[in-house]
Amino acid sequence: MSTGASSSGSPVGSGRAPTARGGLVTRIGEGEIGGKARGLVSVLDDIAREFPAGESPVLTTGVPPFTVVTTDVFDSFIARNDLRPVALSDRPNHQIAHAFQKADLPPAFVGSLRAITDRTRSPLAVRSSSLLEDALFRPFAGVYQTKMTPNNQLDPDERFRKLCEAIKLVWASTFFAAPKRYIRTTGRSIEDEKMAVVIQEIVGRPHGARFYPTVSGVAASYNFYPAPNIAHEEGVVNLALGLGKTIVDGGSSWFFPPRRPASPPPFGSIDDMIDHSQSSFWAVNIGPPPPFNPVAETEYLRRCPLADAEADGVLGSVASTYDAESDRVDPGLRRRGPRIVNFAPVLGDPLLGFTAALPRLLGVCERRLGGAVEIEFALNLPDEPGEAAELRLVQVRPMALADNETTLTLEELTRSDVVLASSRVIGNTTETGICDIVYVRREGFAPTDTPVIAEQVARMNAELVSQQRPYVLIGFGRWGSSDPWGGIPVTWDQIAGARVIVEATLPNMNFEMSQGSHFFHNLISFRACYLMVPHYDQPGINWAWLDSQPAESESGLVRHLRLPHHLLVMVDGRSRRGVIRWTS
């Protein structure tokens, strides 16, 4: 994807970032490259040394080619079109996005951008890489838009137009309502933000009208939510068929420690495994174009049923089949029966080398970034015999680990003044300055109400953030789930004022909690506490006490309490215990 040797299409270097290898990464502009690009560029040479060409005939490991459009192009675009008044206004997202779409690109950079679509016909992902994004203690992962474009139109002018639309949408998303609210929770101003853009070749293969990788994954070198008998330091990997949107949106995925891929799955029965298996996947639409909608992030994305992957000949590489007669799960699709996306064929193939390469890739990134990291990657299995599989690093960012310790004994979970107790927690801290609780009512709760609940919680969060009042947030299922039947479909900015986040289960909403997503990355980096409370745990949540307290505000679905005394929140991540108590 090289765009030439000019200053507007040159290799990343010039003292602003480590020099890239060959034409793997180029830059357009002379400004800053932003957090996402900085993370990738920093590990390029180390990955090339760790995984030299020809090391393995069956698996190659590296980084997909990409171009960085630097922050000065963003600044020039804003100034040239006098967009700052609309950008800083309270107008709806779609109005801001349309204003950006109507604006002209700076002429000095058009040629270098045009060269990208002239030289490659692979689908492209246009990702944000802002100055504030992926900062260690205030990450902006998942806050801004990512736009994918098929880049396969016969008309080169059309390919270029689609790339420009995608760039403008990412730039516009800098000023959408969610990022503005999010930035306020960090104590920063939206005017501090500047947006670089990463234009990255999407890892995948064409399958008819769909383009997607065999496997996408998120791996963290530290696991804040380990299963029993697994240490925090072992880390965690989440895998999904197709594009990684399934994982980062909090959908169903398969997870395990990087060095122990054969660890028993965290399910109580085969029925649970079937119920929680991935049932759909995301792909880029490379077929007939969809209705024109340049301000939609998912314009060229398709959510597909597993049957499509089976028809494409891909599902057998990542799934197993439940055989009711023998009551067992067999790798592959040789039998009829329910399909379970557990990646057994990939994880159980020692010749492929994927399970050996992944911990090495994590280690390279840890050493370069100087601490725990979270990476996103994709794996393509070959279509033809003799071809090598491709493991590609898509993103890398640092993780923030707690630097204080709290010790909590089992006896402290059963005191009479306990509001909530949990034996599954994230974090290690003691909080004494919280008087507010926002919780979803248990009585009458229905999954069909979760979109309305999300709106009501967002309004309460905005009010509490404006008052600078941290709070405890209690709800059912996954906070941030993209599936309303799996939890409350909020975005991070809509709950970012919460210092303590609680996910409770119900008999009809009994999901494993999400991990490996942008939601959890932001949760940890904001030093928020997380507690998971199954409905069958004792003492669990003292609903009678909550319901007996006078409400500061309430609806039929959500209550906000403002207590006369501070709560005591204690979370001991090492013992995985947490408790919230009232004080007097």
HELIX and SHEET records of a PDB file:
HELIX    1   1 GLY A   34  GLU A   50  1                                  17    
HELIX    2   2 THR A   71  ARG A   80  1                                  10    
HELIX    3   3 ARG A   84  ALA A   87  1                                   4    
HELIX    4   4 ASN A   93  LYS A  102  1                                  10    
HELIX    5   5 PRO A  107  ARG A  119  1                                  13    
HELIX    6   6 PRO A  156  SER A  173  1                                  18    
HELIX    7   7 ALA A  177  THR A  185  1                                   9    
HELIX    8   8 ILE A  190  ASP A  192  5                                   3    
HELIX    9   9 HIS A  232  GLU A  234  5                                   3    
HELIX   10  10 LYS A  245  VAL A  248  1                                   4    
HELIX   11  11 ILE A  270  ASP A  275  1                                   6    
HELIX   12  12 LEU A  306  ALA A  311  1                                   6    
HELIX   13  13 LEU A  315  SER A  317  5                                   3    
HELIX   14  14 ALA A  344  LEU A  347  1                                   4    
HELIX   15  15 PHE A  354  LEU A  369  1                                  16    
HELIX   16  16 LEU A  410  THR A  414  5                                   5    
HELIX   17  17 PRO A  447  ASP A  449  5                                   3    
HELIX   18  18 THR A  450  SER A  466  1                                  17    
HELIX   19  19 TRP A  492  GLN A  494  5                                   3    
HELIX   20  20 HIS A  518  SER A  525  1                                   8    
HELIX   21  21 TRP A  543  SER A  548  1                                   6    
SHEET    1   A 6 SER A  10  PRO A  11  0                                        
SHEET    2   A 6 VAL A  25  ILE A  28 -1                                        
SHEET    3   A 6 PHE A  66  VAL A  69  1                                        
SHEET    4   A 6 MET A 195  GLU A 201 -1                                        
SHEET    5   A 6 LEU A 124  SER A 130 -1                                        
SHEET    6   A 6 LYS A 147  THR A 149 -1                                        
SHEET    1   B 6 LEU A  59  GLY A  62  0                                        
SHEET    2   B 6 ALA A 389  PRO A 398  1                                        
SHEET    3   B 6 VAL A 373  ASN A 380 -1                                        
SHEET    4   B 6 VAL A 215  ALA A 220 -1                                        
SHEET    5   B 6 VAL A 236  LEU A 241 -1                                        
SHEET    6   B 6 TRP A 254  PHE A 256 -1                                        
SHEET    1   C 4 ARG A 205  HIS A 207  0                                        
SHEET    2   C 4 ARG A 210  TYR A 212 -1                                        
SHEET    3   C 4 SER A 280  ASN A 285 -1                                        
SHEET    4   C 4 LEU A 301  PRO A 305 -1                                        
SHEET    1   D 3 ARG A 328  PRO A 331  0                                        
SHEET    2   D 3 SER A 320  ASP A 323 -1                                        
SHEET    3   D 3 ARG A 339  ILE A 340 -1                                        
SHEET    1   E 8 VAL A 418  SER A 422  0                                        
SHEET    2   E 8 ARG A 577  TRP A 582 -1                                        
SHEET    3   E 8 VAL A 558  ASP A 572 -1                                        
SHEET    4   E 8 THR A 429  VAL A 440 -1                                        
SHEET    5   E 8 TYR A 471  PHE A 476  1                                        
SHEET    6   E 8 ALA A 498  ALA A 504  1                                        
SHEET    7   E 8 CYS A 529  VAL A 533  1                                        
SHEET    8   E 8 VAL A 425  ILE A 426 -1                                        
SHEET    1   F 4 VAL A 418  SER A 422  0                                        
SHEET    2   F 4 ARG A 577  TRP A 582 -1                                        
SHEET    3   F 4 VAL A 558  ASP A 572 -1                                        
SHEET    4   F 4 ALA A 551  GLU A 554 -1                                        
SHEET    1   G 2 ARG A 478  TRP A 479  0                                        
SHEET    2   G 2 GLY A 487  ILE A 488  1                                        
END                                                                             
